[in-house]
């Protein structure tokens, strides 16, 4: 998955002390924290994936239903969401993690031009996104 420039800038600014979030701010709890997984049918034709602020062609977005850490050093974050019957029917070629149910910031994105899968109206699919934090 590609980490977006928006995500990098927000975290760099916070770590450098360039801004602080007020606990009363609605973004306080979700700053940089993925809350939704979106799937799309688009592919990037030119440019850098890290410059995108949204999927090329979003089909559906669902709330994250589970999150956990794994790996030898607990350096892998995993997030899952359920796409129920009739939701997100298309050939999924892109997946993104977002911090809002609509709009918001796309934190990371991944693409497979050949398609991850084709979801039909009668299927239920669980998407698991995995991020490894490394130096």
Backbone bond lengths (Angstrom), bond angles and torsions (degrees), N, CA, C in turn:
res aa  C-N    CA-C-N  psi(-1)  N-CA   C-N-CA  omega(-1)  CA-C   N-CA-C  phi
1 X - - - 1.448 - - 1.528 108.35 -
2 X 1.302 115.92 144.96 1.452 122.35 178.78 1.523 109.94 -95.67
3 X 1.315 117.04 125.67 1.462 121.08 176.00 1.525 107.21 -79.09
4 X 1.327 116.66 129.73 1.463 121.15 -176.63 1.521 111.70 -76.65
5 X 1.329 115.34 156.52 1.462 120.85 177.95 1.523 111.42 -60.58
6 X 1.340 117.03 -37.74 1.474 120.69 179.79 1.527 109.86 -57.94
7 X 1.314 116.92 -45.80 1.454 121.65 -178.82 1.534 110.69 -64.01
8 X 1.335 116.12 -44.88 1.463 120.43 179.27 1.533 110.89 -61.53
9 X 1.332 116.78 -45.19 1.458 121.16 -177.81 1.518 111.85 -64.43
10 X 1.326 116.44 -42.47 1.466 119.24 179.71 1.518 111.12 -62.19
11 X 1.326 116.48 -45.42 1.457 119.02 -178.52 1.520 111.96 -70.91
12 X 1.319 118.27 -38.61 1.456 120.66 177.91 1.529 110.24 -62.63
13 X 1.332 116.15 -43.41 1.463 120.51 178.71 1.508 112.32 -63.16
14 X 1.291 116.78 -40.55 1.469 119.94 179.94 1.529 110.90 -68.80
15 X 1.341 116.50 -42.83 1.456 119.61 -179.63 1.526 111.02 -65.42
16 X 1.329 116.65 -34.57 1.462 120.64 -179.51 1.521 112.02 -80.08
17 X 1.334 117.11 -2.72 1.451 121.21 179.26 1.515 113.14 74.98
18 X 1.345 116.63 21.50 1.459 119.68 -179.01 1.520 112.19 -73.37
19 X 1.315 116.73 -23.17 1.454 119.44 174.38 1.522 109.17 -155.94
20 X 1.283 114.76 153.71 1.456 121.68 176.81 1.511 108.10 -121.85
21 X 1.291 116.26 147.42 1.459 119.95 176.42 1.512 109.47 -93.59
22 X 1.295 115.27 135.13 1.457 122.57 176.47 1.534 107.85 -79.17
23 X 1.336 119.10 130.14 1.462 120.61 179.29 1.533 113.19 -56.53
24 X 1.334 118.01 -19.82 1.463 121.42 177.74 1.528 111.74 -83.27
25 X 1.334 117.31 -12.85 1.459 122.19 -179.78 1.531 108.62 -70.05
26 X 1.342 118.63 133.28 1.465 120.69 -179.98 1.527 113.05 -60.05
27 X 1.345 117.82 -22.72 1.460 120.79 179.97 1.524 112.97 -83.78
28 X 1.340 117.47 -5.30 1.461 120.91 -173.92 1.529 112.04 -54.93
29 X 1.319 117.47 -48.96 1.455 121.18 -175.95 1.518 113.23 -76.05
30 X 1.336 118.05 -27.75 1.462 119.69 -173.78 1.515 113.24 -104.72
31 X 1.344 117.26 4.87 1.459 118.99 -179.34 1.519 109.49 -55.83
32 X 1.315 115.26 115.58 1.456 120.08 176.20 1.511 115.25 67.09
33 X 1.304 117.79 4.68 1.460 121.04 -177.74 1.524 109.14 -102.42
34 X 1.317 117.76 118.80 1.465 119.26 178.97 1.522 111.52 -62.49
35 X 1.322 115.65 133.54 1.468 121.11 177.02 1.527 111.85 -121.26
36 X 1.338 117.07 -16.21 1.464 121.28 -177.26 1.526 111.14 -142.04
37 X 1.321 115.20 150.06 1.458 122.47 171.99 1.511 107.31 -114.07
38 X 1.342 115.90 131.51 1.460 121.11 177.62 1.523 108.92 -116.57
39 X 1.328 115.44 149.39 1.458 121.54 174.88 1.520 107.77 -121.25
40 X 1.318 115.71 151.40 1.453 119.75 -179.20 1.509 111.62 -145.37
41 X 1.324 114.51 169.08 1.461 120.70 -177.84 1.524 112.43 -111.71
42 X 1.327 117.24 7.74 1.458 120.68 -176.55 1.515 112.97 -94.01
43 X 1.324 114.65 166.48 1.461 121.67 173.88 1.520 108.50 -133.43
44 X 1.288 115.72 150.16 1.464 121.81 -179.91 1.525 108.14 -78.99
45 X 1.334 116.78 120.82 1.461 120.21 -178.45 1.517 112.22 -92.02
46 X 1.315 117.41 -27.36 1.456 120.42 176.66 1.522 108.82 -159.41
47 X 1.317 115.81 164.12 1.454 119.63 179.01 1.513 112.63 90.34
48 X 1.321 114.31 -178.27 1.455 120.97 -178.24 1.520 110.80 -99.58
49 X 1.313 115.70 135.74 1.461 120.76 178.71 1.522 111.31 -60.73
50 X 1.338 117.72 -32.47 1.464 120.23 -177.28 1.524 112.19 -68.44
51 X 1.332 118.47 -16.13 1.465 122.35 -179.87 1.530 112.20 -85.75
52 X 1.318 117.31 -14.07 1.469 120.42 -178.49 1.521 111.06 -67.93
53 X 1.321 116.04 147.16 1.464 121.33 175.84 1.526 110.91 -115.76
54 X 1.323 116.90 -3.14 1.458 122.72 178.90 1.525 107.58 -154.95
55 X 1.325 116.22 165.18 1.457 119.33 173.52 1.524 108.50 -65.62
56 X 1.316 117.20 156.07 1.459 121.31 179.68 1.524 110.21 -63.42
57 X 1.337 116.53 -43.45 1.470 121.04 178.24 1.533 109.37 -146.78
58 X 1.325 115.79 83.88 1.465 120.43 -178.11 1.520 111.11 -66.49
59 X 1.336 114.98 133.29 1.462 121.79 179.27 1.526 110.77 -102.57
60 X 1.339 116.91 -41.41 1.469 120.92 -179.20 1.521 109.48 -160.43
61 X 1.343 114.17 156.28 1.468 121.57 178.34 1.518 107.46 -137.78
62 X 1.328 115.78 132.65 1.462 121.54 -178.72 1.528 110.08 -129.18
63 X 1.339 116.80 150.53 1.468 119.44 178.21 1.530 111.60 -67.97
64 X 1.307 115.37 147.16 1.465 120.72 174.72 1.520 107.65 -69.44
65 X 1.322 115.21 129.03 1.469 120.54 -177.24 1.520 112.49 -101.37
66 X 1.334 116.37 -18.06 1.467 119.85 178.37 1.521 108.49 -152.77
67 X 1.330 115.16 149.35 1.468 122.00 176.03 1.520 106.56 -145.52
68 X 1.338 116.36 141.12 1.447 120.39 179.72 1.521 109.85 -159.58
69 X 1.343 114.87 163.67 1.465 121.80 177.08 1.512 109.04 -110.59
70 X 1.341 114.87 144.22 1.460 120.62 176.97 1.520 107.94 -142.39
71 X 1.303 116.11 -171.62 1.465 121.17 178.86 1.510 110.67 95.74
72 X 1.320 115.03 159.55 1.466 121.21 -178.23 1.510 113.23 -56.83
73 X 1.313 117.07 -35.55 1.464 121.38 179.70 1.523 111.58 -111.37
74 X 1.305 116.90 20.86 1.469 121.98 -173.85 1.529 109.87 52.54
75 X 1.340 115.95 39.14 1.456 120.83 -176.37 1.531 113.40 -99.90
76 X 1.315 116.45 11.46 1.461 121.07 177.83 1.520 108.49 -117.86
77 X 1.327 115.49 123.71 1.471 120.81 175.04 1.516 107.55 -102.04
78 X 1.323 116.41 133.00 1.464 121.43 178.63 1.520 109.68 -123.39
79 X 1.330 114.42 143.10 1.464 122.63 -178.81 1.518 107.48 -135.21
80 X 1.331 116.74 139.52 1.467 118.82 177.74 1.528 110.92 -131.39
81 X 1.321 114.62 152.18 1.467 122.53 177.00 1.525 107.87 -144.54
82 X 1.322 115.13 152.32 1.463 121.31 -177.97 1.522 109.47 -108.70
83 X 1.316 115.63 128.05 1.468 122.61 174.95 1.523 106.22 -107.34
84 X 1.323 114.99 103.62 1.462 121.95 -173.17 1.531 111.79 -76.04
85 X 1.326 115.45 177.04 1.462 120.91 179.32 1.521 110.05 -54.33
86 X 1.307 115.89 133.86 1.454 121.18 177.37 1.525 115.20 81.66
87 X 1.338 118.39 -2.63 1.477 121.49 -177.63 1.526 109.30 -108.74
88 X 1.324 116.41 123.37 1.458 121.25 174.89 1.512 114.65 77.35
89 X 1.312 116.44 33.82 1.461 119.71 -177.95 1.532 110.43 -73.97
90 X 1.318 115.77 112.38 1.470 122.01 -178.79 1.523 107.42 176.59
91 X 1.317 115.54 176.30 1.461 120.84 168.92 1.517 106.44 -86.14
92 X 1.322 116.68 115.77 1.453 122.12 -176.69 1.523 109.61 -81.42
93 X 1.330 115.59 117.37 1.459 121.25 179.29 1.523 112.53 -116.12
94 X 1.323 117.07 -11.73 1.464 121.15 179.95 1.521 109.44 -144.61
95 X 1.326 114.08 147.64 1.456 121.89 179.92 1.519 107.28 -136.22
96 X 1.334 116.81 139.06 1.454 120.12 178.75 1.517 111.96 -138.62
97 X 1.323 115.75 150.92 1.461 122.39 173.02 1.523 107.60 -102.61
98 X 1.335 116.64 132.17 1.464 122.82 -176.77 1.517 110.32 -127.02
99 X 1.329 116.11 161.66 1.463 120.49 177.72 1.529 111.55 -108.10
100 X 1.328 116.80 23.99 1.469 120.85 177.79 1.524 109.49 -159.09
101 X 1.337 115.65 158.10 1.460 121.91 179.68 1.516 112.94 -71.65
102 X 1.330 117.16 -24.18 1.465 122.24 171.99 1.518 106.45 -151.65
103 X 1.319 116.70 151.18 1.458 118.82 -175.24 1.512 109.72 61.72
104 X 1.334 116.40 -130.97 1.457 120.72 179.69 1.516 111.87 68.20
105 X 1.325 115.70 -167.18 1.459 121.88 -179.78 1.514 110.21 -102.43
106 X 1.329 116.31 134.05 1.457 120.33 169.90 1.517 105.84 -83.88
107 X 1.320 116.56 119.26 1.454 121.48 -174.73 1.523 112.06 -87.80
108 X 1.306 116.55 -41.94 1.462 121.98 176.60 1.520 109.15 -144.66
109 X 1.341 115.78 158.56 1.462 121.52 -178.69 1.519 108.25 -146.24
110 X 1.324 115.72 146.26 1.449 121.75 173.98 1.518 108.07 -135.34
111 X 1.317 116.06 151.13 1.464 120.66 -177.77 1.522 110.37 -138.70
112 X 1.319 114.93 142.62 1.457 122.76 171.53 1.523 105.77 -134.51
113 X 1.330 117.12 102.03 1.468 121.73 -174.45 1.523 112.33 -59.00
114 X 1.330 117.71 -25.53 1.468 120.99 178.18 1.528 111.54 -81.33
115 X 1.315 116.63 -12.59 1.461 121.84 179.76 1.520 111.74 96.25
116 X 1.332 115.06 136.45 1.463 120.81 174.48 1.519 110.19 -75.57
117 X 1.335 114.50 -43.55 1.460 120.98 179.50 1.525 108.25 -168.82
118 X 1.315 115.05 167.10 1.458 120.37 171.96 1.516 106.73 -113.69
119 X 1.330 116.62 120.45 1.465 121.91 -179.18 1.516 109.08 -98.74
120 X 1.322 115.45 131.10 1.461 120.98 176.93 1.523 109.67 -105.34
121 X 1.316 116.08 167.64 1.470 121.94 -176.03 1.521 113.16 -61.32
122 X 1.315 118.18 -25.43 1.470 120.42 -176.72 1.531 112.75 -89.35
123 X 1.319 117.69 -2.83 1.463 120.91 -175.54 1.528 112.97 -99.91
124 X 1.336 113.99 153.00 1.465 122.81 168.95 1.524 105.44 -115.33
125 X 1.335 116.45 129.48 1.464 120.50 179.72 1.525 109.24 -124.22
126 X 1.328 116.05 140.22 1.465 122.19 173.25 1.522 106.90 -109.02
127 X 1.327 115.86 125.07 1.460 121.82 178.30 1.522 108.13 -102.36
128 X 1.334 116.05 129.75 1.458 121.54 175.33 1.529 107.62 -119.25
129 X 1.321 116.25 119.35 1.460 122.10 176.12 1.509 108.60 -101.87
130 X 1.316 115.37 138.33 1.458 121.23 -177.58 1.515 109.50 -125.03
131 X 1.327 116.31 130.11 1.464 122.63 176.76 1.519 109.27 -122.64
132 X 1.332 116.49 125.67 1.465 120.12 175.38 1.520 108.32 -100.44
133 X 1.316 116.46 127.09 1.453 122.53 178.43 1.514 106.81 -93.16
134 X 1.334 115.79 114.98 1.462 119.21 -178.49 1.522 110.04 -142.14
135 X 1.314 115.32 163.43 1.453 121.05 -177.98 1.501 112.99 -87.81
